[in-house]
Amino acid sequence: MELGALLDPGRPPKMDKSVILADALKMVNQLKDEAQKLKDSNESLQDKINELKVEKSELRYEKQRLKTQKENLEQQVKTFSAGAGFLPHPPAIPVPFPSPAKLLVASWYLLLAIPEFPCGGLCLLQPLIPRRILFYALQLHCHLPIQVK
């Protein structure tokens, strides 16, 4: 009777032993099925946990690889940016080529020698040339009297 009261609480207890045993057997089978489902679910979750652990490990490795790659790229950028601003020192030994100022004065002298222009081409260049340089070039090479304003 106690078994019947445990199987169906709130109902009047059953008196037939075969019915009580059948209900008990039915309840035990339901509990076995539920336990098997829980075991299967637990195994499935354990498999999922293991897969996630492997994926986490792979992601950590990938993160470390990307971090290293980023540091290498930053180092390359620093190297390139430091190299771009480098200007070599002027040579200690004189170079056999004339200085840019001498070449500029010589080119003005050639322009002065062109007869097609009334002022020898100097009129075209006058707004572009600083007045002190123009005065110096004309005084040295052309012996022309010019006033600098």
C-alpha positions, 0 to 999 in steps of 0.5 A: 500500500505504501508503494501505491501511495508513493506512485500516485500521491493525492489519490486513494491508494490502490489495493491490487498488488498487480496494478501497483507493481505495473505502475511501479514498473512503468515509473521505473522505465520512465525514469530509466528513459529519462536518465538515458536522455540526460546521459546522452545530453550530457555526452553531447554537451561534453563533446560540444565543450571539447570542440569549443576548447579546441576552437578556443585554443585555435583562436588563441594561437591565431590571436598570438600570430596576428599580434606578432604580425601586427608588431612586425608591420609596426616595426616596418612602418617605423623603419620606413618612416625613419628612413624617409626623413633621412638626408645625407650630409654634404660631402666633405670633399668638393664636388667637381660640378658647379653649385646650383647658384653658379648654374643659375647665373650662367643660365641667366647670362645665356638668356641675356645673350639671346638677341630676339628679346629686347632685354635678352630674355631677362624681362621674362624672368625678372618677376621670378628672380629675387632682386638681390640675386638678379642685381648680383648676376647682372653686375658680375657678368653683364656689367649693367647698372641696375637699381634694386628696389 
